[in-house]
Structure formats: C-alpha cells, structure tokens
Amino acid sequence: MNNVELTAGRLLCRPIREYLNRAQFLGTPIEYIEGGGLFEHTFTIKGPDDAVRRIVADIKSWMVENDIKEATP
C-alpha cells in the first residue's frame, strides 16, 4: 500500500476528481479523499504501489500536455 498527497488549485480540482472517479470506475484499485480549502484542495490517494505511481504519472503527463506548471516554494 502506498499513498500520496496532491494539492491542486480550485480550477484543477474538478478535472482531477473526475479522473480519479473514472479510474476507480474502470477498476483501478485506489481510494481517495479530497480535503477542502478556499483556494486549493488536497487529494490523498492510496492504493497499491503500481496503481498510485500510474495515477501520479498520468496526472503529471496531463499537466505537461496542458502546460500547467507545478508550484515551487
């Protein structure tokens, strides 16, 4: 079992939530919770190592395709 936290701005929450719901529907063995916030939400995703790695890779790939920059401190 592995888990990862992903923080996303308000405008990105819906596409990420829809992707995670679709992945669950198609049989990817993951669970997630979405924490609320005014400007950003944190998604905590857990599941088998390979499934979590695949989800993170898909989200990163989607970010590159849509020219979405990662925030850096």
C-alpha atoms as a printed R data frame, in Angstrom:
   type eleno elety resid chain resno       x      y       z
1  ATOM     1    CA   MET     A     1   0.000  0.000   0.000
2  ATOM     2    CA   ASN     A     2   1.197  3.451  -0.879
3  ATOM     3    CA   ASN     A     3  -0.283  6.895  -0.518
4  ATOM     4    CA   VAL     A     4   0.441 10.296  -1.971
5  ATOM     5    CA   GLU     A     5  -0.865 13.801  -1.386
6  ATOM     6    CA   LEU     A     6  -1.542 16.148  -4.276
7  ATOM     7    CA   THR     A     7  -2.509 19.786  -3.792
8  ATOM     8    CA   ALA     A     8  -4.369 21.490  -6.621
9  ATOM     9    CA   GLY     A     9  -5.839 24.934  -7.154
10 ATOM    10    CA   ARG     A    10  -9.613 25.336  -7.334
11 ATOM    11    CA   LEU     A    11  -9.749 25.328 -11.137
12 ATOM    12    CA   LEU     A    12  -7.908 21.998 -11.342
13 ATOM    13    CA   CYS     A    13  -9.930 20.156  -8.695
14 ATOM    14    CA   ARG     A    14 -12.824 19.113 -10.922
15 ATOM    15    CA   PRO     A    15 -10.720 17.519 -13.708
16 ATOM    16    CA   ILE     A    16  -8.585 15.678 -11.129
17 ATOM    17    CA   ARG     A    17 -11.661 14.480  -9.220
18 ATOM    18    CA   GLU     A    18 -13.304 13.284 -12.456
19 ATOM    19    CA   TYR     A    19 -10.114 11.466 -13.476
20 ATOM    20    CA   LEU     A    20  -9.866  9.703 -10.101
21 ATOM    21    CA   ASN     A    21 -13.554  8.727 -10.217
22 ATOM    22    CA   ARG     A    22 -13.141  7.380 -13.757
23 ATOM    23    CA   ALA     A    23 -10.048  5.399 -12.727
24 ATOM    24    CA   GLN     A    24 -11.976  3.837  -9.832
25 ATOM    25    CA   PHE     A    25 -14.921  3.031 -12.094
26 ATOM    26    CA   LEU     A    26 -12.615  1.322 -14.598
27 ATOM    27    CA   GLY     A    27 -11.205 -0.898 -11.842
28 ATOM    28    CA   THR     A    28  -8.029  0.827 -10.659
29 ATOM    29    CA   PRO     A    29  -7.722 -0.257  -7.003
30 ATOM    30    CA   ILE     A    30  -7.354  3.188  -5.445
31 ATOM    31    CA   GLU     A    31  -9.212  5.211  -2.859
32 ATOM    32    CA   TYR     A    32  -9.003  8.947  -2.378
33 ATOM    33    CA   ILE     A    33 -10.270 11.717  -0.179
34 ATOM    34    CA   GLU     A    34 -10.427 15.369  -1.077
35 ATOM    35    CA   GLY     A    35  -9.729 17.969   1.564
36 ATOM    36    CA   GLY     A    36 -11.381 21.343   1.177
37 ATOM    37    CA   GLY     A    37  -9.991 24.816   1.151
38 ATOM    38    CA   LEU     A    38 -10.796 28.244  -0.175
39 ATOM    39    CA   PHE     A    39  -8.105 28.387  -2.883
40 ATOM    40    CA   GLU     A    40  -6.845 24.801  -3.128
41 ATOM    41    CA   HIS     A    41  -7.759 21.228  -2.255
42 ATOM    42    CA   THR     A    42  -5.516 18.381  -1.189
43 ATOM    43    CA   PHE     A    43  -6.189 14.946  -2.644
44 ATOM    44    CA   THR     A    44  -4.880 11.995  -0.643
45 ATOM    45    CA   ILE     A    45  -4.696  8.936  -2.881
46 ATOM    46    CA   LYS     A    46  -3.954  5.438  -1.590
47 ATOM    47    CA   GLY     A    47  -3.666  2.039  -3.150
48 ATOM    48    CA   PRO     A    48  -1.124 -0.499  -4.398
49 ATOM    49    CA   ASP     A    49   2.260  0.998  -5.308
50 ATOM    50    CA   ASP     A    50   1.929  0.433  -9.058
51 ATOM    51    CA   ALA     A    51  -1.592  1.900  -9.198
52 ATOM    52    CA   VAL     A    52  -0.601  5.034  -7.261
53 ATOM    53    CA   ARG     A    53   2.519  5.502  -9.409
54 ATOM    54    CA   ARG     A    54   0.420  5.174 -12.570
55 ATOM    55    CA   ILE     A    55  -2.127  7.729 -11.300
56 ATOM    56    CA   VAL     A    56   0.615 10.232 -10.422
57 ATOM    57    CA   ALA     A    57   2.320  9.680 -13.790
58 ATOM    58    CA   ASP     A    58  -0.992 10.219 -15.614
59 ATOM    59    CA   ILE     A    59  -1.674 13.451 -13.729
60 ATOM    60    CA   LYS     A    60   1.870 14.722 -14.394
61 ATOM    61    CA   SER     A    61   1.520 13.851 -18.074
62 ATOM    62    CA   TRP     A    62  -1.827 15.682 -18.208
63 ATOM    63    CA   MET     A    63  -0.168 18.718 -16.602
64 ATOM    64    CA   VAL     A    64   2.578 18.747 -19.250
65 ATOM    65    CA   GLU     A    65   0.078 18.336 -22.097
66 ATOM    66    CA   ASN     A    66  -1.954 21.289 -20.794
67 ATOM    67    CA   ASP     A    67   1.063 23.464 -19.929
68 ATOM    68    CA   ILE     A    68   0.206 23.524 -16.219
69 ATOM    69    CA   LYS     A    69   3.166 24.483 -14.076
70 ATOM    70    CA   GLU     A    70   3.913 22.887 -10.723
71 ATOM    71    CA   ALA     A    71   4.177 25.344  -7.875
72 ATOM    72    CA   THR     A    72   7.562 25.520  -6.230
73 ATOM    73    CA   PRO     A    73   8.285 27.143  -2.869
